[in-house]
Amino acid sequence: MRKASKVMLYGLCAALAAIAGCGGGSGEGLDANGRPIGEGDDPAGPMTAKFSSIQSHVFTPACTACHSGAAAPRGLRLDASNSFVMLVGVSSGGVPALKRVAPGDADNSYLIHKLEGHQAVGARMPLGGPYLDAQTIGLIRQWINNGAQK
Ligand code: HEC
């Protein structure tokens, strides 16, 4: 439903652009969040709700100090080549009934419980802090609720 209306919106905009210059230079090259396309992957640019952006802004800088290699806690490696397959659709070690990331369901994703600090087992992440701010967690929630695409 959301996707369809977005497509319709873009279609409408494209049609209007031909007539009246819809966007007038302001919409072109921007993603659904109004941020420049591509910039989200750059750790120096703003974070977006895309997996690659979450990786470069959060997992790599804030998690891999612990979550990498053979000794990664709970076997969860969060480096760029392992994180997606170890998170999405994978049962957590702490609460096996919960997936680490349940596509479309951020509320029931253990990753979110750990980041927000209401996990049933163990500690809030990143262990020892500093913890992620609400906006950053919100983008991770958005990525999950949008289907947790790679
Ligand atoms: C200082 C080390 C350290 C850092 C940094 C750290 N973690 Fe952890 N993490 C642990 C330990 C130890 C555990 C196992 C105990 C527990 O669940 O609290 C764990 C467990 C987890 C689990 C539960 C896995 C499961 O299957 O039960 C998740 C999810 C997690 N971490 C995510 C993260 C994320 C995301 C980050 C970065 C934002 C992060 N961690 C940063 C040490 C760390």
Boltz pocket constraint, residues with backbone or C-beta under 6 A from the ligand:
constraints:
  - pocket:
      binder: B
      contacts: [[A, 58], [A, 59], [A, 62], [A, 63], [A, 64], [A, 65], [A, 66], [A, 67], [A, 73], [A, 74], [A, 76], [A, 91], [A, 92], [A, 93], [A, 94], [A, 95], [A, 100], [A, 110], [A, 111], [A, 114], [A, 121], [A, 122], [A, 123], [A, 124], [A, 125], [A, 126], [A, 127], [A, 128]]
      max_distance: 6.0
